[in-house]
Amino acid sequence: MAAYRLLIKASAAKEIEAVDGKADRRRVVERIQALAGDPRPQGAEKLAGHSDRYRARQGRYRVVYLIDDGRREITVFKIGRREEAYR
């Protein structure tokens, strides 16, 4: 199975930089990189009301992303703490 291409929106890149703590930031980045190999890992959940959007947990942070199986792309568009990520 070929890997998916990762696309990160500019706003999501800024949110990565805003993650508190170097260790947490590194774990979030590793989680995003792992999505290229397995876009639907164990624990990832489809968001209600959307057919192609998922969220992955990394500690207290959530990575919200879109999967395009036809183009084999993952677009990360939101990263934040649980209480902020779904707004």
Residue frames as qw, qx, qy, qz and C-alpha x, y, z in Angstrom:
[[0.000, 0.890, 0.457, 0.000, 0.00, 0.00, 0.00],
 [0.420, 0.429, -0.014, 0.800, 1.48, 3.32, -1.07],
 [0.255, -0.403, -0.458, 0.750, 1.73, 6.14, 1.42],
 [0.117, 0.885, 0.443, 0.087, -0.57, 9.12, 1.37],
 [0.370, 0.398, -0.056, 0.838, 0.75, 12.60, 0.69],
 [0.313, -0.633, -0.515, 0.486, 0.48, 14.97, 3.65],
 [0.133, 0.588, 0.178, 0.778, -0.75, 18.52, 3.19],
 [0.351, -0.517, -0.538, 0.566, -0.79, 20.88, 6.15],
 [0.085, 0.884, 0.314, 0.335, -2.73, 24.12, 5.93],
 [0.301, 0.497, -0.289, 0.761, -0.84, 27.25, 6.95],
 [0.504, -0.594, 0.111, -0.616, -3.19, 27.80, 9.88],
 [0.955, -0.271, -0.113, -0.028, -2.51, 24.25, 11.13],
 [0.703, 0.290, -0.295, 0.579, 1.25, 24.82, 10.85],
 [0.065, -0.584, 0.260, -0.766, 0.87, 27.85, 13.12],
 [0.782, -0.467, 0.023, -0.413, -1.14, 25.77, 15.55],
 [0.919, 0.005, -0.277, 0.279, 1.67, 23.18, 15.65],
 [0.396, 0.426, -0.323, 0.747, 4.11, 25.93, 16.58],
 [0.371, -0.547, 0.157, -0.734, 1.73, 27.03, 19.35],
 [0.862, -0.281, -0.418, -0.054, 1.66, 23.59, 21.03],
 [0.401, -0.813, 0.343, -0.246, 2.95, 23.95, 24.59],
 [0.689, -0.467, 0.552, 0.053, 6.18, 22.12, 25.27],
 [0.234, 0.574, -0.688, -0.377, 8.77, 20.75, 22.91],
 [0.198, -0.068, 0.977, -0.032, 7.97, 17.11, 23.76],
 [0.486, 0.508, 0.591, -0.396, 4.24, 17.57, 23.07],
 [0.415, 0.724, -0.218, -0.506, 5.00, 19.33, 19.79],
 [0.063, 0.426, -0.867, -0.251, 7.30, 16.48, 18.72],
 [0.323, 0.165, 0.917, -0.166, 4.62, 13.87, 19.53],
 [0.503, 0.646, 0.306, -0.485, 1.98, 15.78, 17.55],
 [0.331, 0.672, -0.501, -0.434, 4.32, 16.00, 14.54],
 [0.092, -0.228, 0.966, 0.087, 5.10, 12.27, 14.80],
 [0.457, 0.382, 0.729, -0.337, 1.36, 11.49, 14.90],
 [0.492, 0.718, -0.015, -0.492, 0.79, 13.58, 11.76],
 [0.186, 0.561, -0.742, -0.315, 3.69, 11.88, 9.95],
 [0.283, -0.021, 0.954, -0.096, 2.31, 8.46, 10.90],
 [0.576, 0.508, 0.391, -0.507, -0.98, 9.32, 9.17],
 [0.384, 0.599, -0.508, -0.485, 0.80, 9.15, 5.79],
 [0.129, 0.223, -0.962, -0.090, 1.30, 5.41, 6.25],
 [0.148, -0.406, -0.900, 0.056, -2.03, 4.68, 7.94],
 [0.131, -0.321, -0.097, -0.933, -4.66, 7.42, 7.57],
 [0.701, -0.436, -0.173, -0.537, -7.16, 5.53, 9.72],
 [0.297, 0.280, -0.824, 0.394, -5.10, 4.29, 12.68],
 [0.475, -0.474, -0.733, 0.110, -6.62, 2.61, 15.67],
 [0.270, -0.528, -0.417, 0.688, -8.25, 5.28, 17.80],
 [0.034, 0.083, -0.274, -0.957, -8.92, 7.70, 14.94],
 [0.265, 0.517, 0.760, -0.293, -12.59, 8.56, 14.69],
 [0.145, 0.458, 0.536, 0.695, -14.75, 9.93, 11.91],
 [0.067, 0.132, 0.311, -0.939, -16.28, 13.28, 12.79],
 [0.261, 0.563, 0.758, -0.198, -20.05, 13.37, 12.98],
 [0.308, 0.838, 0.215, -0.396, -21.68, 15.24, 10.14],
 [0.214, 0.744, -0.514, -0.369, -18.74, 14.76, 7.75],
 [0.976, 0.189, 0.035, -0.103, -18.07, 11.86, 5.40],
 [0.785, 0.437, -0.215, 0.382, -14.33, 12.41, 4.99],
 [0.010, -0.742, 0.393, -0.543, -13.07, 14.13, 8.16],
 [0.829, -0.242, -0.470, 0.185, -11.35, 12.37, 11.01],
 [0.228, -0.854, 0.332, -0.330, -9.65, 13.19, 14.26],
 [0.796, 0.071, -0.511, 0.315, -6.65, 11.58, 15.88],
 [0.546, -0.835, 0.008, -0.071, -5.76, 11.97, 19.54],
 [0.656, 0.305, -0.410, 0.555, -2.28, 12.77, 20.75],
 [0.274, -0.138, -0.558, 0.771, -2.37, 13.32, 24.47],
 [0.110, 0.630, 0.509, -0.576, -4.54, 16.34, 25.18],
 [0.158, 0.473, -0.336, -0.799, -4.26, 17.51, 21.57],
 [0.691, 0.426, 0.573, -0.112, -6.44, 16.62, 18.61],
 [0.099, -0.294, 0.588, 0.747, -5.45, 16.53, 14.95],
 [0.599, 0.543, 0.452, -0.377, -8.43, 17.09, 12.65],
 [0.107, -0.384, 0.671, 0.625, -7.83, 16.03, 9.05],
 [0.739, 0.449, 0.056, -0.500, -9.49, 15.21, 5.76],
 [0.510, -0.183, 0.788, 0.292, -8.79, 12.03, 3.78],
 [0.620, 0.569, -0.169, -0.513, -9.02, 12.02, -0.02],
 [0.761, -0.128, 0.628, 0.103, -8.61, 8.36, -1.02],
 [0.716, 0.655, 0.232, 0.067, -8.90, 9.12, -4.74],
 [0.342, 0.865, -0.271, 0.248, -5.93, 11.48, -4.73],
 [0.835, -0.159, -0.364, 0.382, -4.23, 9.67, -1.82],
 [0.181, 0.489, -0.231, 0.821, -3.91, 12.88, 0.17],
 [0.450, -0.619, -0.569, 0.303, -4.39, 13.82, 3.79],
 [0.105, 0.630, 0.003, 0.769, -5.04, 17.46, 4.58],
 [0.425, -0.417, -0.584, 0.552, -4.45, 18.51, 8.18],
 [0.034, 0.640, 0.252, 0.725, -6.52, 21.59, 8.89],
 [0.447, -0.745, 0.073, -0.490, -6.85, 21.90, 12.67],
 [0.645, -0.002, -0.630, 0.432, -4.66, 21.11, 15.67],
 [0.230, -0.580, 0.217, -0.750, -5.57, 22.08, 19.18],
 [0.142, -0.097, 0.836, -0.521, -6.45, 21.05, 22.66],
 [0.013, 0.353, 0.932, 0.075, -9.56, 18.97, 22.98],
 [0.061, 0.692, 0.544, -0.470, -11.75, 21.82, 24.14],
 [0.113, 0.686, -0.156, -0.702, -10.68, 24.03, 21.21],
 [0.241, -0.195, 0.799, 0.515, -10.17, 21.66, 18.28],
 [0.220, 0.435, 0.850, 0.198, -13.77, 21.26, 17.12],
 [0.108, 0.748, 0.299, -0.583, -14.76, 24.93, 16.94]]
